[in-house]
Amino acid sequence: MSKKEEYEQKTEQLLEPIIQKYNFELVDVEYVKEGSNWYLRAFIDKEGGITVDDCELVSRQLSDLLDEKDFIPDAYILEVSSPGLGRQLKKEKDFARNLDKEVEIKLYKAINKQKEYVGFLVGYDNENFTIELEDESTIDIPRSNVALIRLAFDF
């Protein structure tokens, strides 16, 4: 396990009781370097959407725990936020929650000369995502070929 994965996993463990206490959902935790700064980001959600006050509440409690446990030696910026409308779907619970919803998929390698698909997520397993296209046909897209999958939004 890389240090990045270890820090993300330990942070998730610290967050879990806080998230459960307020009936929030932990969407994701990431530890990334952008420019010269490290960021520890926690993405949370709840039915009806997360507010700035919710983020502040979780951030303060998580910050105290991180200071107490002190397992990340690098200086970093802590951010707690909503995953946003265009968030990437990553976990099994994301796929289950978004079955029968319209998704956008970007591919590493083209299938039928296309590298992007928009359609309804009608199924998934360990190997493929099954998408129903506009013409009501379906296509299986191998997970290994998916660069990004997220909810599709019309603006």
Buried (B, 14 or more C-beta within 10 A) or exposed (E): EEEEEEBBEBBBEBBEEBBEEEEBBBBBBBBEEEEEEBBBBBBBBBEEEBEEEBBEBBBEBBEEBBEEEEEBEEEBEBEBBBBEEEBBBBEEEBBEEBEEEBBBBBBEEEBEEEEEBEBBBEBBEEEBBBBBEEEEEEBEBEEEBBEBBBBBEEE
